[in-house]
Amino acid sequence: HMKDYDASERIGQLAILLLERFQSRKYISYVYCCVFGNIRGFNRHIKMSIEPLLSAYQIGMQTGDIQMAMLNAYMYMADNFISGQLHLAALKKRLEVFGEQMVEYKQMVFHHLLRPIEQVVSNLLFSTGEPLLLIGRDKEQETILIKAIEQNNSYLAVQMFIFGCVEAYIYGDYELAVNFVQKRHELGRKITYKRGYYGMTDFFDGLSFLAMAHQSSDQKWILSANESISNIDHFAKVSPSNCEHMLLLLQAEMKSVTGEVEEASSKYELAISAAERNEFIHEQAIANERAAEFFLRNGDSSRAAHHYGEAQSLFLRWGAQRKVDD
């Protein structure tokens, strides 16, 4: 069913007005966490939430509400990654600063939640041969994951699988990506609160299923991809600035799988334009890469070369040096 995002937004605005009216500084980190960490990104561009979350972290630290400060810090870092607004090198520095602070203040729940993001960022930044893909080749991450599952901390394990899927997909390890999606779905039944990261989770799920559909005639990949597309379609209606490009790229990939060449070609170009217009540089890079593969498969090597070049340039602008060198 469609959640009532407009009503949530109105309540959020009312809460902010009350804060301003009563100058109630000690509640700012709570209210901003709810409004900018959970509501606003479904109605407006995710980048509009980034500075308020940083402000909520700073005020939480000043008022001594360390736990709320660190929750806002975690959301601030997650939104920076999802939106692609920060160069990955700058993002990594901030992740390290917040990570150290979380350890210092014994806020290990949030420290562990930041680790999968930090891991993906590191693995995209640095060119040292083989990508370390999130789980299975990184011992610290594996230890955290095993502990999370042992302690029945499904939420943390789910976060690790979400960001693991993103990294695996970007590096073209589609079997690993769908493996992470399946593991996440198994664990997801145990948790009531699920963070979809404003469509990012469904987007990479759908892309991974469609990548498998290119390689296999098993209809389950098409069925799973259709479910992801349906979810993104909901998000795109509410928040086109965050999800329009996602929907268009998933539709392009689906048209490509089903052999509708002209429609696919048009959707790829629309997806690239929408990602550029809404400033999702990393997803603009992915859209160009998918378009390049599509044109190559369909015998148009000059358009393929153009889109590969664009993808490389955009990944570099985002800071994903290892991806480009891979």
C-alpha positions as CSV (number, residue, x, y, z in Angstrom):
1,H,0.0,0.0,0.0
2,M,1.0,3.6,-0.5
3,K,2.3,5.2,2.7
4,D,1.0,8.6,3.5
5,Y,4.2,10.6,2.9
6,D,2.4,13.9,2.6
7,A,0.7,13.6,6.0
8,S,4.1,12.6,7.5
9,E,5.7,15.7,5.9
10,R,3.0,18.0,7.3
11,I,3.4,16.5,10.8
12,G,7.2,16.9,10.5
13,Q,6.8,20.6,9.4
14,L,4.5,21.2,12.4
15,A,7.1,19.6,14.8
16,I,9.8,21.9,13.4
17,L,7.6,25.0,13.8
18,L,6.9,24.0,17.4
19,L,10.6,23.6,18.1
20,E,11.2,27.1,16.7
21,R,8.3,28.6,18.6
22,F,9.3,27.2,22.0
23,Q,13.1,27.5,21.2
24,S,13.4,23.9,22.5
25,R,17.0,23.1,21.7
26,K,17.2,19.9,23.5
27,Y,14.6,18.2,21.3
28,I,16.1,19.3,18.0
29,S,18.3,16.2,17.5
30,Y,15.2,14.0,18.1
31,V,12.9,15.9,15.7
32,Y,15.5,16.4,13.0
33,C,16.3,12.7,13.2
34,C,12.6,11.8,12.5
35,V,12.0,14.5,9.9
36,F,15.2,14.6,7.9
37,G,16.3,11.0,8.7
38,N,13.0,9.3,7.9
39,I,10.4,11.6,6.3
40,R,11.9,14.3,4.1
41,G,13.8,12.1,1.7
42,F,10.5,10.6,0.5
43,N,9.1,14.0,-0.5
44,R,12.1,16.1,-1.5
45,H,15.6,15.5,-2.9
46,I,17.7,13.6,-0.4
47,K,20.5,16.2,-0.5
48,M,18.1,18.6,1.3
49,S,18.3,16.4,4.4
50,I,22.1,16.3,4.6
51,E,22.9,19.6,6.3
52,P,20.0,19.4,8.8
53,L,21.2,15.9,9.9
54,L,24.8,17.3,10.5
55,S,23.2,20.2,12.5
56,A,21.2,17.7,14.5
57,Y,24.4,15.7,15.3
58,Q,26.2,18.9,16.4
59,I,23.3,20.1,18.6
60,G,23.0,16.6,20.1
61,M,26.7,16.7,21.1
62,Q,26.3,20.2,22.6
63,T,23.2,19.2,24.6
64,G,24.8,16.0,25.8
65,D,22.5,13.7,24.0
66,I,25.3,11.5,22.6
67,Q,23.1,8.7,21.4
68,M,20.9,10.9,19.3
69,A,23.9,12.8,18.0
70,M,25.5,9.5,16.8
71,L,22.2,8.3,15.2
72,N,22.1,11.6,13.2
73,A,25.7,11.2,12.3
74,Y,25.0,7.7,10.9
75,M,22.1,9.0,8.9
76,Y,24.1,12.0,7.7
77,M,26.9,9.6,6.4
78,A,24.4,7.2,4.8
79,D,22.6,10.0,3.0
80,N,25.9,11.3,1.7
81,F,26.7,7.9,0.3
82,I,23.3,7.3,-1.2
83,S,23.1,10.7,-2.9
84,G,26.6,10.7,-4.3
85,Q,26.9,14.3,-3.3
86,L,30.4,13.9,-1.7
87,H,33.6,12.8,-3.4
88,L,34.4,9.3,-2.0
89,A,37.8,10.5,-0.6
90,A,36.0,13.3,1.4
91,L,33.4,10.8,2.5
92,K,36.0,8.3,3.7
93,K,37.6,11.0,5.9
94,R,34.3,11.9,7.5
95,L,33.5,8.3,8.0
96,E,36.8,7.8,9.9
97,V,36.2,10.9,12.1
98,F,32.7,9.8,13.0
99,G,33.8,6.2,13.5
100,E,36.5,7.2,15.9
101,Q,34.1,9.4,17.8
102,M,31.6,6.6,18.1
103,V,34.2,4.3,19.6
104,E,35.3,7.1,22.0
105,Y,31.8,7.6,23.2
106,K,31.1,3.8,23.3
107,Q,28.4,4.1,20.6
108,M,29.2,0.7,19.1
109,V,25.8,0.1,17.5
110,F,26.3,3.1,15.2
111,H,29.9,2.3,14.7
112,H,29.0,-1.1,13.4
113,L,26.3,0.3,11.2
114,L,28.9,2.7,9.6
115,R,31.4,-0.1,8.8
116,P,29.6,-1.5,5.7
117,I,29.4,2.0,4.2
118,E,33.1,2.6,5.1
119,Q,34.0,-0.7,3.6
120,V,32.3,0.0,0.2
121,V,33.8,3.5,0.1
122,S,37.3,2.1,0.7
123,N,36.8,-0.7,-1.9
124,L,35.7,1.8,-4.5
125,L,38.5,4.3,-3.8
126,F,41.7,2.4,-3.7
127,S,43.3,0.6,-6.6
128,T,45.0,-2.5,-5.2
129,G,44.1,-5.3,-7.6
130,E,41.2,-7.5,-6.6
131,P,38.2,-5.8,-5.1
132,L,37.7,-7.0,-1.5
133,L,34.0,-7.6,-1.9
134,L,32.3,-6.9,1.4
135,I,31.7,-10.3,3.0
136,G,33.9,-13.4,2.6
137,R,37.2,-11.6,1.9
138,D,37.2,-9.0,4.7
139,K,37.9,-10.6,8.1
140,E,36.7,-7.7,10.3
141,Q,33.4,-7.4,8.4
142,E,33.0,-11.2,8.5
143,T,33.5,-11.2,12.3
144,I,30.9,-8.4,12.8
145,L,28.5,-10.3,10.5
146,I,28.9,-13.6,12.4
147,K,28.4,-11.8,15.7
148,A,25.3,-9.9,14.4
149,I,23.7,-13.2,13.3
150,E,24.7,-15.0,16.6
151,Q,23.3,-12.2,18.7
152,N,20.1,-12.1,16.6
153,N,21.0,-8.5,15.5
154,S,19.2,-8.9,12.1
155,Y,19.1,-5.2,11.5
156,L,22.9,-4.9,11.4
157,A,23.3,-8.0,9.2
158,V,20.7,-6.6,6.8
159,Q,22.7,-3.4,6.5
160,M,25.8,-5.4,5.6
161,F,23.9,-7.3,2.9
162,I,22.4,-4.0,1.5
163,F,25.8,-2.4,1.0
164,G,27.4,-5.7,0.1
165,C,24.9,-5.9,-2.8
166,V,25.7,-2.4,-4.0
167,E,29.4,-3.1,-4.1
168,A,29.0,-6.5,-5.7
169,Y,26.8,-5.0,-8.4
170,I,29.1,-2.1,-9.2
171,Y,31.9,-4.6,-9.6
172,G,29.9,-6.9,-11.8
173,D,29.7,-9.8,-9.5
174,Y,26.0,-10.3,-10.0
175,E,25.8,-13.8,-8.5
176,L,27.2,-12.4,-5.2
177,A,24.8,-9.4,-5.4
178,V,21.7,-11.6,-5.7
179,N,23.1,-13.9,-3.0
180,F,23.2,-10.9,-0.6
181,V,19.7,-9.9,-1.6
182,Q,18.4,-13.4,-0.9
183,K,20.2,-13.5,2.5
184,R,18.8,-10.1,3.3
185,H,15.2,-11.3,2.5
186,E,15.7,-14.3,4.8
187,L,16.7,-12.1,7.7
188,G,14.3,-9.3,6.8
189,R,11.4,-11.4,8.0
190,K,12.7,-11.0,11.6
191,I,12.8,-7.2,11.6
192,T,9.9,-4.8,11.7
193,Y,11.8,-1.5,10.8
194,K,13.4,-1.7,7.3
195,R,15.5,1.1,5.9
196,G,15.1,1.1,2.1
197,Y,17.4,4.1,1.7
198,Y,14.9,6.1,-0.4
199,G,14.7,3.5,-3.1
200,M,18.4,2.6,-3.3
201,T,17.9,-0.9,-1.9
202,D,15.1,-1.8,-4.4
203,F,17.1,-0.2,-7.2
204,F,20.2,-2.4,-6.7
205,D,18.0,-5.4,-6.1
206,G,16.3,-4.8,-9.4
207,L,19.5,-4.2,-11.3
208,S,21.0,-7.4,-9.9
209,F,18.0,-9.5,-10.8
210,L,18.0,-8.0,-14.4
211,A,21.8,-8.7,-14.7
212,M,21.0,-12.3,-13.9
213,A,18.1,-12.3,-16.3
214,H,20.6,-11.3,-19.1
215,Q,22.6,-14.4,-18.2
216,S,19.8,-17.0,-17.5
217,S,16.4,-17.8,-19.0
218,D,15.0,-18.6,-15.5
219,Q,11.8,-16.6,-15.2
220,K,12.3,-16.1,-11.4
221,W,14.8,-13.2,-12.2
222,I,12.1,-11.4,-14.3
223,L,9.5,-11.9,-11.6
224,S,11.8,-10.6,-8.9
225,A,12.9,-7.6,-11.0
226,N,9.2,-6.7,-11.7
227,E,8.6,-6.6,-7.9
228,S,11.6,-4.2,-7.5
229,I,10.3,-2.0,-10.4
230,S,6.9,-1.9,-8.8
231,N,8.4,-0.7,-5.5
232,I,10.5,2.0,-7.3
233,D,7.5,3.1,-9.3
234,H,5.8,3.9,-5.9
235,F,8.8,5.9,-4.8
236,A,9.1,7.7,-8.1
237,K,5.5,9.0,-7.9
238,V,6.2,10.4,-4.4
239,S,9.8,11.6,-4.9
240,P,10.7,11.9,-8.6
241,S,13.9,13.8,-7.8
242,N,15.3,10.8,-5.9
243,C,13.8,7.9,-7.9
244,E,12.9,8.9,-11.5
245,H,16.3,7.9,-12.9
246,M,16.1,4.6,-11.0
247,L,12.8,3.7,-12.5
248,L,13.9,4.6,-16.0
249,L,17.1,2.6,-15.8
250,L,15.2,-0.5,-14.5
251,Q,12.7,-0.1,-17.3
252,A,15.5,0.2,-19.8
253,E,17.2,-3.0,-18.5
254,M,13.8,-4.9,-18.6
255,K,13.2,-3.7,-22.2
256,S,16.7,-4.9,-23.1
257,V,16.1,-8.3,-21.5
258,T,12.8,-8.7,-23.4
259,G,14.4,-7.6,-26.7
260,E,12.5,-4.3,-27.1
261,V,15.5,-2.6,-28.6
262,E,14.1,0.8,-29.6
263,E,12.2,1.3,-26.3
264,A,15.3,0.2,-24.3
265,S,17.6,2.6,-26.2
266,S,15.2,5.5,-25.4
267,K,14.9,4.6,-21.7
268,Y,18.6,4.4,-21.2
269,E,19.0,7.9,-22.6
270,L,16.2,9.2,-20.4
271,A,17.7,7.5,-17.3
272,I,21.1,9.1,-17.9
273,S,19.4,12.6,-18.3
274,A,17.3,12.2,-15.2
275,A,20.3,11.0,-13.1
276,E,22.3,14.0,-14.4
277,R,19.4,16.5,-13.8
278,N,19.0,15.2,-10.2
279,E,22.7,15.1,-9.5
280,F,23.1,11.3,-8.8
281,I,26.6,11.2,-10.3
282,H,27.3,7.5,-9.3
283,E,24.0,6.3,-10.7
284,Q,24.5,8.4,-13.8
285,A,27.8,6.4,-14.2
286,I,25.9,3.1,-13.7
287,A,23.3,4.1,-16.3
288,N,26.0,4.9,-18.8
289,E,27.7,1.6,-18.2
290,R,24.5,-0.3,-18.7
291,A,23.7,1.7,-21.9
292,A,27.2,0.9,-23.2
293,E,26.7,-2.8,-22.7
294,F,23.3,-2.6,-24.3
295,F,24.7,-0.8,-27.4
296,L,27.6,-3.3,-27.6
297,R,25.2,-6.3,-27.5
298,N,23.2,-4.7,-30.3
299,G,26.2,-4.0,-32.6
300,D,26.5,-0.2,-32.1
301,S,30.1,0.0,-31.0
302,S,30.5,3.8,-31.5
303,R,27.6,4.6,-29.1
304,A,28.9,1.9,-26.7
305,A,32.3,3.5,-26.7
306,H,30.7,6.9,-26.0
307,H,28.8,5.6,-23.0
308,Y,31.7,3.6,-21.6
309,G,33.8,6.8,-21.8
310,E,31.0,8.8,-19.9
311,A,30.8,6.1,-17.3
312,Q,34.5,6.1,-16.6
313,S,34.6,9.9,-16.4
314,L,31.6,9.9,-13.9
315,F,33.0,7.1,-11.7
316,L,36.3,9.1,-11.5
317,R,34.4,12.3,-10.6
318,W,32.7,10.4,-7.8
319,G,36.1,9.1,-6.7
320,A,35.7,5.4,-7.6
321,Q,39.3,5.0,-8.8
322,R,39.5,1.2,-8.2
323,K,36.3,0.7,-10.2
324,V,37.8,2.5,-13.2
325,D,41.1,0.6,-12.9
326,D,39.3,-2.7,-12.5
